[in-house]
Amino acid sequence: NVLDNSDFSDIVDTLVETGDVDPRDATLAFAVTARDNGFGARAVIALESGFGSFAPALTGTTDLATISGMTPDDALFLFAGSGLHDSLVDALESVGDDPMVTDTLAPFEDLLGLDLEEDLIALFGNSYGFAMGGNGLTSEQTDFSDMWALGLIESTDPVRLSERLDLVSSELQFFICNCDLGVIVVDSGNYVSLQWPDAALSDATLDEDPAFIATLELLGRDPTNLLFVNISELPVELLRGPGSSLGADPDDYDMDLTVLPGFAVATHADDTSFSIDFVLPVTTQE
């Protein structure tokens, strides 16, 4: 075992002592799949002794069905994750009473009249998502006035959390520019959404998108975290890049983006294994 080498002994000892993890138990595997609806590659690391204290941060599954069902289908990308509440609590515990952190948070909490952990984080659930879309992305510059952003947070009390996040949003906008940036906060089911700007978004959702459906089929299971990039929604000139010899007509582009409409990177973890997937869905042409 290469980790028995003295060069790695200090690292191994630290992991065993601080995280109750022994990497010398690890086994690695790699697989590639090809199907009618796309390609996938998976790398897996398995630890016979488990991930110890790192397990809570690594394991779990995100509520992808709900998050994708709330995300417009013209999103340029979607990131969905799990473990939001536990990760934030662990982060606060790790900094403890660090003066730099407490001095930074104290004025913010005083301004809002809220305790960050007890009044906000305590209402967070497991899953969360973030997506962006719009027509403002080009190879030359980004016009944010023609873009939209959407944040989704699972909550144990979405009504109360939406009220508090609305307060936070209003105070931050006042602090940043003394203006209304058009951020809206809405509770829906077990989720709270933060949307910018307040214009109506597409009614069609990502869970109905063929490329996204193919991605989930290729993954074959609910991930712990997922990044999906919707190539079909990216401007052709952005993919062409500045200085390209290709003409201005999108028909001059020699790659049919309807065939390769997206790609995804996902992680999945349980008590004894961690994997990372790379997925490239393909749309079959009739």
TIDOZA-54144 format. One record per residue (C-alpha): residue in one letter; chain; x, y, z. Coordinates in nm, 4 decimals, always signed. Layout:
BEGIN
["a" "A" [X Y Z]]
...
This chain:
BEGIN
["n" "A" [+0.0000 +0.0000 +0.0000]]
["v" "A" [+0.1507 +0.3292 -0.1128]]
["l" "A" [+0.0069 +0.5047 +0.1945]]
["d" "A" [+0.2229 +0.2873 +0.4198]]
["n" "A" [+0.5186 +0.4808 +0.2842]]
["s" "A" [+0.6789 +0.7007 +0.5499]]
["d" "A" [+0.6275 +1.0050 +0.3258]]
["f" "A" [+0.2519 +0.9779 +0.3867]]
["s" "A" [+0.2539 +0.8614 +0.7479]]
["d" "A" [+0.1922 +1.2072 +0.8970]]
["i" "A" [-0.1090 +1.2647 +0.6694]]
["v" "A" [-0.2525 +0.9230 +0.7500]]
["d" "A" [-0.2020 +0.9730 +1.1244]]
["t" "A" [-0.3758 +1.3128 +1.1105]]
["l" "A" [-0.6780 +1.1703 +0.9271]]
["v" "A" [-0.7056 +0.8819 +1.1722]]
["e" "A" [-0.6744 +1.1045 +1.4793]]
["t" "A" [-0.8890 +1.4000 +1.3728]]
["g" "A" [-1.1442 +1.2424 +1.1415]]
["d" "A" [-1.1471 +0.8763 +1.2409]]
["v" "A" [-1.0663 +0.7895 +0.8787]]
["d" "A" [-0.8025 +0.5391 +0.7689]]
["p" "A" [-0.7243 +0.5917 +0.3968]]
["r" "A" [-0.5194 +0.2699 +0.3927]]
["d" "A" [-0.8538 +0.0868 +0.3713]]
["a" "A" [-0.9399 +0.2619 +0.0455]]
["t" "A" [-1.0101 +0.0924 -0.2866]]
["l" "A" [-1.0568 +0.2738 -0.6163]]
["a" "A" [-1.2670 +0.1885 -0.9202]]
["f" "A" [-1.3426 +0.3590 -1.2513]]
["a" "A" [-1.6136 +0.2837 -1.5070]]
["v" "A" [-1.7317 +0.4239 -1.8399]]
["t" "A" [-2.0781 +0.3703 -1.9901]]
["a" "A" [-2.2240 +0.4450 -2.3331]]
["r" "A" [-2.5960 +0.4318 -2.4087]]
["d" "A" [-2.8353 +0.5579 -2.6707]]
["n" "A" [-2.9054 +0.8677 -2.4599]]
["g" "A" [-2.5463 +0.9602 -2.3743]]
["f" "A" [-2.2164 +0.8814 -2.2088]]
["g" "A" [-2.1094 +0.8585 -1.8472]]
["a" "A" [-1.7914 +0.8080 -1.6459]]
["r" "A" [-1.7758 +0.7249 -1.2757]]
["a" "A" [-1.4871 +0.7175 -1.0293]]
["v" "A" [-1.5473 +0.5539 -0.6908]]
["i" "A" [-1.3449 +0.5457 -0.3711]]
["a" "A" [-1.4589 +0.2981 -0.1076]]
["l" "A" [-1.3427 +0.3010 +0.2547]]
["e" "A" [-1.4032 -0.0162 +0.4484]]
["s" "A" [-1.3862 +0.1733 +0.7782]]
["g" "A" [-1.6137 +0.4561 +0.6559]]
["f" "A" [-1.5602 +0.8313 +0.6457]]
["g" "A" [-1.5713 +0.8903 +1.0208]]
["s" "A" [-1.6451 +1.2490 +1.1179]]
["f" "A" [-1.6433 +1.3550 +0.7521]]
["a" "A" [-1.9505 +1.1420 +0.6758]]
["p" "A" [-2.2203 +1.4022 +0.7608]]
["a" "A" [-2.0689 +1.6541 +0.5196]]
["l" "A" [-2.0257 +1.4021 +0.2388]]
["t" "A" [-2.3360 +1.1854 +0.2529]]
["g" "A" [-2.7019 +1.2448 +0.1767]]
["t" "A" [-2.9082 +1.3075 -0.1358]]
["t" "A" [-3.0504 +1.6292 -0.2708]]
["d" "A" [-3.4225 +1.6692 -0.3441]]
["l" "A" [-3.3578 +1.6987 -0.7152]]
["a" "A" [-3.7144 +1.6244 -0.8233]]
["t" "A" [-3.8519 +1.9298 -0.6398]]
["i" "A" [-3.5615 +2.1605 -0.7213]]
["s" "A" [-3.5658 +2.0841 -1.0964]]
["g" "A" [-3.9456 +2.1180 -1.0917]]
["m" "A" [-3.9069 +2.4751 -0.9628]]
["t" "A" [-3.6268 +2.5730 -1.2022]]
["p" "A" [-3.7169 +2.7266 -1.5427]]
["d" "A" [-3.6138 +2.5102 -1.8370]]
["d" "A" [-3.4157 +2.7945 -1.9957]]
["a" "A" [-3.1657 +2.7961 -1.7077]]
["l" "A" [-2.8056 +2.8155 -1.8244]]
["f" "A" [-2.7022 +2.6023 -1.5290]]
["l" "A" [-2.8356 +2.4492 -1.2097]]
["f" "A" [-2.6412 +2.3555 -0.8994]]
["a" "A" [-2.8288 +2.1431 -0.6467]]
["g" "A" [-2.6829 +2.0259 -0.3179]]
["s" "A" [-2.7617 +1.8625 +0.0124]]
["g" "A" [-2.6570 +1.9045 +0.3742]]
["l" "A" [-2.7183 +2.2804 +0.3841]]
["h" "A" [-2.8270 +2.3049 +0.7477]]
["d" "A" [-2.5659 +2.0666 +0.8885]]
["s" "A" [-2.2832 +2.2201 +0.6838]]
["l" "A" [-2.3626 +2.5728 +0.8057]]
["v" "A" [-2.3923 +2.4599 +1.1675]]
["d" "A" [-2.0583 +2.2771 +1.1405]]
["a" "A" [-1.8993 +2.5858 +0.9837]]
["l" "A" [-2.0147 +2.8083 +1.2689]]
["e" "A" [-1.8969 +2.5564 +1.5268]]
["s" "A" [-1.5562 +2.5308 +1.3602]]
["v" "A" [-1.4936 +2.9046 +1.3856]]
["g" "A" [-1.6292 +2.9088 +1.7420]]
["d" "A" [-1.5590 +3.2382 +1.9147]]
["d" "A" [-1.3055 +3.3586 +1.6595]]
["p" "A" [-1.3009 +3.7384 +1.7156]]
["m" "A" [-1.2703 +3.8096 +1.3438]]
["v" "A" [-1.5908 +3.6163 +1.2710]]
["t" "A" [-1.7912 +3.7413 +1.5686]]
["d" "A" [-1.6876 +4.1030 +1.5053]]
["t" "A" [-1.7990 +4.0692 +1.1439]]
["l" "A" [-2.1341 +3.9073 +1.2207]]
["a" "A" [-2.2309 +4.1148 +1.5246]]
["p" "A" [-2.3143 +4.4420 +1.3395]]
["f" "A" [-2.5119 +4.2464 +1.0797]]
["e" "A" [-2.7129 +4.0621 +1.3454]]
["d" "A" [-2.7719 +4.3874 +1.5378]]
["l" "A" [-2.8974 +4.5599 +1.2227]]
["l" "A" [-3.1477 +4.2828 +1.1516]]
["g" "A" [-3.2368 +4.2040 +1.5102]]
["l" "A" [-3.1747 +3.8374 +1.4288]]
["d" "A" [-2.9422 +3.5662 +1.5491]]
["l" "A" [-2.7846 +3.4081 +1.2418]]
["e" "A" [-2.7865 +3.0511 +1.3741]]
["e" "A" [-3.1057 +3.0477 +1.5814]]
["d" "A" [-3.3279 +3.2658 +1.3626]]
["l" "A" [-3.2103 +3.1733 +1.0121]]
["i" "A" [-2.9942 +2.8621 +0.9881]]
["a" "A" [-3.2212 +2.6752 +1.2302]]
["l" "A" [-3.4983 +2.7060 +0.9691]]
["f" "A" [-3.2871 +2.5660 +0.6841]]
["g" "A" [-3.3484 +2.2129 +0.5647]]
["n" "A" [-3.1280 +1.9691 +0.3773]]
["s" "A" [-3.1506 +2.0574 +0.0066]]
["y" "A" [-3.0798 +2.3773 -0.1845]]
["g" "A" [-3.0339 +2.4925 -0.5408]]
["f" "A" [-2.9080 +2.7863 -0.7455]]
["a" "A" [-2.9734 +2.8580 -1.1125]]
["m" "A" [-2.9110 +3.1397 -1.3598]]
["g" "A" [-3.0466 +3.2093 -1.7043]]
["g" "A" [-3.1269 +3.4824 -1.9548]]
["n" "A" [-2.9950 +3.6272 -2.2767]]
["g" "A" [-2.7296 +3.8588 -2.1385]]
["l" "A" [-2.4341 +3.6206 -2.1693]]
["t" "A" [-2.2071 +3.6769 -2.4710]]
["s" "A" [-1.8439 +3.6194 -2.5616]]
["e" "A" [-1.7734 +3.9916 -2.5276]]
["q" "A" [-1.9471 +4.0864 -2.2014]]
["t" "A" [-2.2292 +3.9978 -1.9657]]
["d" "A" [-2.5408 +4.2145 -1.9603]]
["f" "A" [-2.6857 +4.1364 -1.6195]]
["s" "A" [-2.9968 +4.3419 -1.6959]]
["d" "A" [-3.1004 +4.0603 -1.9294]]
["m" "A" [-3.0253 +3.7797 -1.6829]]
["w" "A" [-3.2139 +3.6132 -1.3971]]
["a" "A" [-3.1070 +3.4253 -1.0855]]
["l" "A" [-3.2978 +3.1862 -0.8619]]
["g" "A" [-3.2043 +3.0466 -0.5218]]
["l" "A" [-3.4007 +2.7640 -0.3583]]
["i" "A" [-3.3758 +2.6622 +0.0088]]
["e" "A" [-3.5572 +2.3731 +0.1706]]
["s" "A" [-3.7017 +2.4764 +0.5062]]
["t" "A" [-3.8608 +2.3305 +0.8174]]
["d" "A" [-4.0763 +2.6453 +0.8395]]
["p" "A" [-4.0876 +2.8095 +0.4949]]
["v" "A" [-4.3342 +3.0850 +0.5893]]
["r" "A" [-4.1208 +3.2112 +0.8756]]
["l" "A" [-3.7974 +3.1702 +0.6789]]
["s" "A" [-3.9368 +3.3640 +0.3831]]
["e" "A" [-4.0295 +3.6533 +0.6127]]
["r" "A" [-3.6816 +3.6636 +0.7633]]
["l" "A" [-3.5012 +3.6285 +0.4313]]
["d" "A" [-3.7164 +3.9077 +0.2905]]
["l" "A" [-3.6000 +4.1270 +0.5800]]
["v" "A" [-3.2363 +4.0291 +0.5161]]
["s" "A" [-3.2742 +4.1002 +0.1435]]
["s" "A" [-3.4308 +4.4428 +0.2024]]
["e" "A" [-3.1641 +4.5484 +0.4534]]
["l" "A" [-2.8802 +4.4312 +0.2298]]
["q" "A" [-3.0207 +4.6208 -0.0695]]
["f" "A" [-3.0523 +4.9335 +0.1424]]
["f" "A" [-2.6961 +4.8868 +0.2718]]
["i" "A" [-2.5467 +4.8186 -0.0727]]
["c" "A" [-2.7189 +5.0809 -0.2868]]
["n" "A" [-3.0095 +5.2311 -0.0931]]
["c" "A" [-3.2343 +5.0976 -0.3682]]
["d" "A" [-3.4731 +4.8192 -0.4625]]
["l" "A" [-3.2975 +4.5654 -0.6848]]
["g" "A" [-3.6164 +4.3711 -0.7450]]
["v" "A" [-3.5388 +4.0635 -0.5345]]
["i" "A" [-3.8506 +3.8711 -0.4369]]
["v" "A" [-3.8788 +3.6055 -0.1671]]
["v" "A" [-4.1606 +3.3506 -0.1839]]
["d" "A" [-4.2450 +3.0356 +0.0102]]
["s" "A" [-4.3726 +2.7398 -0.1916]]
["g" "A" [-4.4324 +2.3987 -0.0376]]
["n" "A" [-4.1291 +2.3093 +0.1715]]
["y" "A" [-3.9081 +2.5611 -0.0076]]
["v" "A" [-3.8290 +2.9296 -0.0064]]
["s" "A" [-3.7249 +3.0876 -0.3357]]
["l" "A" [-3.5216 +3.4043 -0.3834]]
["q" "A" [-3.5621 +3.5403 -0.7348]]
["w" "A" [-3.3990 +3.8303 -0.9163]]
["p" "A" [-3.5357 +4.0286 -1.0881]]
["d" "A" [-3.9077 +4.0241 -1.0111]]
["a" "A" [-4.0089 +3.9615 -1.3754]]
["a" "A" [-4.2016 +3.6441 -1.4613]]
["l" "A" [-3.9884 +3.3402 -1.5467]]
["s" "A" [-4.0662 +3.0552 -1.7838]]
["d" "A" [-4.3518 +2.8281 -1.6738]]
["a" "A" [-4.1793 +2.5263 -1.8317]]
["t" "A" [-3.9406 +2.3617 -1.5860]]
["l" "A" [-3.6103 +2.1782 -1.6094]]
["d" "A" [-3.7550 +1.8449 -1.5004]]
["e" "A" [-3.9343 +1.8372 -1.8380]]
["d" "A" [-3.6172 +1.9092 -2.0384]]
["p" "A" [-3.5013 +1.6062 -2.2460]]
["a" "A" [-3.1323 +1.6693 -2.1737]]
["f" "A" [-3.1934 +1.6901 -1.8007]]
["i" "A" [-3.4116 +1.3775 -1.8052]]
["a" "A" [-3.1364 +1.1904 -1.9936]]
["t" "A" [-2.8821 +1.3137 -1.7368]]
["l" "A" [-3.0816 +1.1657 -1.4489]]
["e" "A" [-3.1242 +0.8375 -1.6375]]
["l" "A" [-2.7496 +0.8152 -1.6960]]
["l" "A" [-2.6773 +0.8869 -1.3298]]
["g" "A" [-2.9208 +0.6168 -1.2241]]
["r" "A" [-2.9657 +0.7520 -0.8699]]
["d" "A" [-3.0246 +1.0713 -0.6751]]
["p" "A" [-2.6945 +1.2553 -0.6308]]
["t" "A" [-2.5569 +1.4243 -0.3225]]
["n" "A" [-2.4620 +1.7267 -0.5338]]
["l" "A" [-2.5192 +1.8066 -0.9009]]
["l" "A" [-2.4022 +2.0704 -1.1476]]
["f" "A" [-2.5964 +2.0664 -1.4748]]
["v" "A" [-2.4932 +2.2975 -1.7597]]
["n" "A" [-2.7607 +2.3522 -2.0227]]
["i" "A" [-2.5479 +2.3821 -2.3376]]
["s" "A" [-2.8580 +2.4168 -2.5550]]
["e" "A" [-2.9334 +2.7502 -2.3813]]
["l" "A" [-2.5836 +2.8946 -2.4267]]
["p" "A" [-2.5440 +3.1488 -2.7107]]
["v" "A" [-2.3628 +2.9981 -3.0098]]
["e" "A" [-2.1314 +3.2998 -3.0260]]
["l" "A" [-2.0217 +3.2303 -2.6681]]
["l" "A" [-1.9240 +2.8734 -2.7555]]
["r" "A" [-1.7581 +2.9964 -3.0741]]
["g" "A" [-1.5518 +3.2405 -2.8697]]
["p" "A" [-1.4004 +3.5784 -2.9596]]
["g" "A" [-1.1684 +3.5899 -3.2564]]
["s" "A" [-1.3179 +3.2817 -3.4202]]
["s" "A" [-1.2916 +3.2518 -3.7969]]
["l" "A" [-1.6493 +3.1267 -3.8095]]
["g" "A" [-1.9048 +3.3617 -3.9597]]
["a" "A" [-2.1667 +3.5551 -3.7685]]
["d" "A" [-2.4404 +3.3231 -3.8916]]
["p" "A" [-2.5040 +3.0493 -3.6305]]
["d" "A" [-2.5575 +2.8103 -3.9239]]
["d" "A" [-2.1845 +2.8449 -3.9958]]
["y" "A" [-2.1088 +2.6716 -3.6670]]
["d" "A" [-1.9919 +2.3192 -3.7424]]
["m" "A" [-2.1359 +2.1594 -3.4256]]
["d" "A" [-2.5033 +2.0784 -3.3850]]
["l" "A" [-2.5790 +2.1779 -3.0255]]
["t" "A" [-2.9073 +1.9887 -3.0347]]
["v" "A" [-2.7055 +1.6652 -3.0343]]
["l" "A" [-2.4982 +1.7563 -2.7272]]
["p" "A" [-2.7462 +1.9671 -2.5262]]
["g" "A" [-2.5745 +1.9617 -2.1865]]
["f" "A" [-2.3346 +1.8024 -1.9422]]
["a" "A" [-2.3344 +1.7328 -1.5711]]
["v" "A" [-2.0971 +1.6619 -1.2848]]
["a" "A" [-2.2420 +1.4877 -0.9802]]
["t" "A" [-2.1219 +1.3393 -0.6538]]
["h" "A" [-2.2787 +1.0643 -0.4475]]
["a" "A" [-2.1767 +0.9356 -0.1068]]
["d" "A" [-2.2953 +0.6894 +0.1518]]
["d" "A" [-2.1369 +0.5630 +0.4730]]
["t" "A" [-1.8496 +0.3777 +0.3014]]
["s" "A" [-1.8123 +0.5093 -0.0539]]
["f" "A" [-1.7784 +0.8335 -0.2472]]
["s" "A" [-1.8189 +0.8693 -0.6233]]
["i" "A" [-1.8021 +1.1409 -0.8851]]
["d" "A" [-1.9880 +1.1158 -1.2157]]
["f" "A" [-1.9354 +1.2958 -1.5446]]
["v" "A" [-2.2383 +1.2761 -1.7738]]
["l" "A" [-2.2850 +1.3865 -2.1345]]
["p" "A" [-2.6452 +1.3388 -2.2538]]
["v" "A" [-2.7037 +1.2986 -2.6259]]
["t" "A" [-3.0175 +1.3784 -2.8228]]
["t" "A" [-3.0808 +1.1303 -3.1008]]
["q" "A" [-3.1664 +1.2918 -3.4316]]
["e" "A" [-3.4565 +1.1428 -3.6302]]
